[in-house]
Amino acid sequence: MAKVAIVTDGVNDLSEEMIKEYDISVVPYRVIFGDEIYRVWSRDRYTLSTEDFVQKLTQCSKKNLPHTSLPSPGEFVQVFEEAFEKADSVIACLISQKLSGACQSATRVAESRFPDKDITVFDTAQTMAGTGILALEAARMAKSGKTKEEILNRLETLRDEVQFIMIIPDLEYFYLQGRIGRAKKLLGMAFNKIPIVNMKDGVINSVGSFSGKKHLVEQMKKFTQKVVKLAKTDDIFLSYVSLKDETDEIYETMKANGNGLTIHKYQSSSIIGVYTGFEVIALCYIGDWDKDWLLK
């Protein structure tokens, strides 16, 4: 029996191939349109595809925008039970507790239903690939036979070095979701500004803005050339919802300067689109960060 099992939630944006290779257990997240409920386990396991999500989003009214819902206590119970069939201890790497109640729910389930079991709920202080990259690192260590303490120490070290950055050209949807005010939306649209946000201290933080999509691609190309030199682990995640052409162009530059890293380019799950709309490009890696690398 393995020493440690790794659990994560459906925001992880990992592939099913990674999840199966490293035996990660996943608690599904929900995307909700009105009375329609869909579940997401990973970027390619879901009951609502990203393409169908985009279509539904373009057709829904401003009063009926989608939202997400965290896993139920029963789903945590089921996944923890399955995890203990293959391991003595469990580490649950979950979305930032400042963005979701998943950590609190998992902790309550662990304390009430598994009082004699060894479960640690680890707040990644991240979302999407930021959560996934830590779960993946933990699962690799678990598979190699590392102890729970070794894995948790590594996660604590890496957590502050995870960089998850989103570029969001469509200010309208960001505004409708309450992420920016009306004045900022109008100002951004008037000057063709594209906001840049990242995760800092467990919450979404404004970094700055680009002027126009062409500038976006060129700046991202320059930025990613620095990222591939400074990344501290082997994986970089580059994702999109509908901006495939722009992402492909950025990816080709990254691949040419890849420095032996694995660059995962993919269409993200529908969860990110709930908050950003379908015009978004996201980059995630572990390493150093300076916003001037992106803005200058």
Residue pairs with C-beta under 8 A, 6 or more apart in sequence:
1 86
1 87
1 88
2 23
2 86
2 87
2 88
2 142
2 143
3 87
3 88
3 89
3 142
3 145
3 146
3 147
3 148
4 87
4 88
4 89
4 90
4 91
4 142
4 146
4 147
4 148
4 151
5 23
5 25
5 83
5 84
5 86
5 87
5 89
5 90
5 91
5 142
6 22
6 23
6 24
6 25
6 90
6 91
6 92
6 93
6 135
6 138
6 139
6 142
7 24
7 25
7 26
7 27
7 79
7 80
7 83
7 90
7 91
7 92
7 93
8 14
8 24
8 25
8 26
8 27
8 92
8 93
8 94
8 131
8 132
8 135
9 26
9 27
9 28
9 29
9 70
9 71
9 94
9 95
9 102
9 131
10 26
10 27
10 28
10 29
10 39
10 40
10 41
10 42
10 71
10 269
10 271
11 29
11 40
11 95
11 100
11 127
11 128
11 131
11 132
11 269
11 271
12 24
12 26
12 42
12 128
12 129
12 131
12 132
12 135
13 42
13 43
13 128
13 129
13 131
13 132
13 237
13 239
13 266
13 268
13 269
13 271
13 272
14 24
14 42
14 43
14 129
14 132
14 135
14 136
15 42
15 43
15 44
15 264
15 266
16 41
16 42
16 44
16 45
18 24
18 136
19 26
19 41
19 42
19 45
22 136
22 139
22 140
22 142
22 143
23 86
23 139
23 142
23 143
24 135
24 136
24 139
25 79
25 82
25 83
26 41
26 42
26 79
27 71
27 75
27 76
27 79
27 102
27 106
28 39
28 40
28 41
28 71
28 75
29 39
29 40
29 68
29 69
29 70
29 71
29 271
30 37
30 38
30 39
30 40
30 68
30 69
30 70
30 71
31 37
31 38
31 39
31 40
31 48
31 53
31 66
31 67
31 68
31 270
31 271
31 274
32 38
32 66
32 67
32 68
32 69
33 56
33 60
33 64
33 66
34 60
34 64
37 69
38 46
38 47
38 48
38 270
39 46
39 47
40 46
40 47
40 48
40 269
40 270
40 271
42 269
43 239
43 266
43 267
43 268
43 269
46 269
46 270
48 56
48 270
49 270
50 241
50 267
50 268
50 269
50 270
50 273
53 66
53 270
53 273
53 278
54 241
54 242
54 273
54 278
56 66
57 66
57 273
57 277
57 278
60 66
62 176
65 176
65 177
66 274
67 274
68 100
68 271
68 274
70 100
70 101
70 102
70 105
71 102
71 105
73 105
73 108
73 109
76 105
76 106
76 109
77 109
77 113
80 90
80 92
80 109
80 110
80 113
80 114
80 117
80 119
83 90
84 90
84 114
84 117
87 142
88 118
89 118
89 119
89 120
89 148
90 117
90 118
90 119
90 120
91 120
91 122
91 138
91 142
91 148
91 151
91 152
91 155
92 106
92 110
92 119
92 120
92 121
92 122
93 122
93 124
93 131
93 134
93 135
93 138
93 155
94 100
94 102
94 103
94 106
94 121
94 122
94 123
94 124
94 131
95 102
95 103
95 124
95 126
95 127
95 131
96 103
96 123
96 124
96 125
96 126
96 127
96 131
96 199
96 202
96 203
97 103
97 104
97 123
97 202
98 125
98 201
98 202
98 203
99 127
99 202
99 203
99 204
100 127
103 121
103 123
106 119
106 121
107 121
110 117
110 119
110 121
118 148
120 148
120 152
122 134
122 138
122 152
122 155
123 202
124 130
124 131
124 134
124 135
124 155
124 159
124 162
125 159
125 162
125 199
125 201
125 202
126 133
126 134
126 159
126 162
126 164
126 199
126 202
127 164
127 199
128 164
128 239
128 268
128 271
128 272
128 282
128 284
129 164
129 237
129 239
129 268
129 282
129 284
130 162
130 163
130 164
130 199
130 284
132 237
132 284
133 162
133 233
133 235
133 237
133 284
133 285
133 286
134 155
134 158
134 159
134 162
136 235
137 154
137 155
137 158
137 233
137 286
138 151
138 154
138 155
141 150
141 151
141 154
142 151
146 154
158 232
158 233
158 286
161 232
161 286
161 287
161 288
162 199
162 284
162 285
162 286
163 198
163 283
163 284
163 285
163 286
163 287
163 289
164 198
164 199
164 282
164 283
164 284
165 196
165 197
165 198
165 207
165 282
165 283
165 284
165 294
166 196
166 197
166 198
166 272
166 276
166 280
166 281
166 282
167 194
167 195
167 196
167 210
167 216
167 220
167 280
167 281
167 282
168 174
168 194
168 195
168 196
168 197
168 276
168 277
168 279
168 280
169 194
169 213
169 216
169 243
169 279
169 280
170 276
170 277
170 278
170 279
170 280
171 180
171 184
171 185
171 188
171 189
171 193
171 195
172 185
172 189
172 277
173 276
173 277
173 278
173 279
174 180
174 185
174 195
174 276
174 277
175 181
175 182
175 184
175 185
177 274
177 275
177 276
179 204
179 275
180 188
180 195
187 193
188 194
188 195
188 209
191 211
192 211
192 212
193 209
193 210
193 211
194 209
194 210
194 211
194 212
194 213
194 215
194 216
195 206
195 208
195 209
196 206
196 207
196 208
196 209
196 210
196 291
196 294
196 295
197 204
197 205
197 206
197 207
198 204
198 205
198 207
198 289
198 291
199 205
207 291
207 294
207 295
208 291
208 294
208 295
210 216
210 219
210 295
213 246
216 246
216 281
217 246
217 249
217 250
219 294
219 295
220 250
220 281
220 283
220 294
221 249
221 250
221 253
222 293
223 293
223 294
224 238
224 250
224 253
224 254
224 257
224 283
225 253
225 254
225 257
226 293
227 236
227 254
227 283
227 285
227 287
228 236
228 254
228 257
228 258
228 259
228 261
228 263
229 257
229 259
230 287
230 288
231 259
231 261
231 285
231 286
231 287
232 286
232 287
233 285
233 286
233 287
234 260
234 261
234 262
235 261
235 262
235 264
235 285
235 286
236 254
236 261
236 262
236 263
236 264
236 283
236 284
236 285
237 264
237 266
237 282
237 283
237 284
237 285
238 247
238 250
238 251
238 254
238 263
238 264
238 265
238 266
238 281
238 282
238 283
239 247
239 264
239 265
239 266
239 267
239 268
239 272
239 281
239 282
239 283
239 284
240 246
240 247
240 267
240 268
240 280
240 281
240 282
241 267
241 268
241 272
241 273
241 276
241 277
241 278
241 279
241 280
242 278
242 279
243 279
243 280
243 281
244 267
246 281
247 265
247 281
248 265
250 281
251 263
251 265
254 263
255 263
268 280
268 282
272 280
272 282
273 280
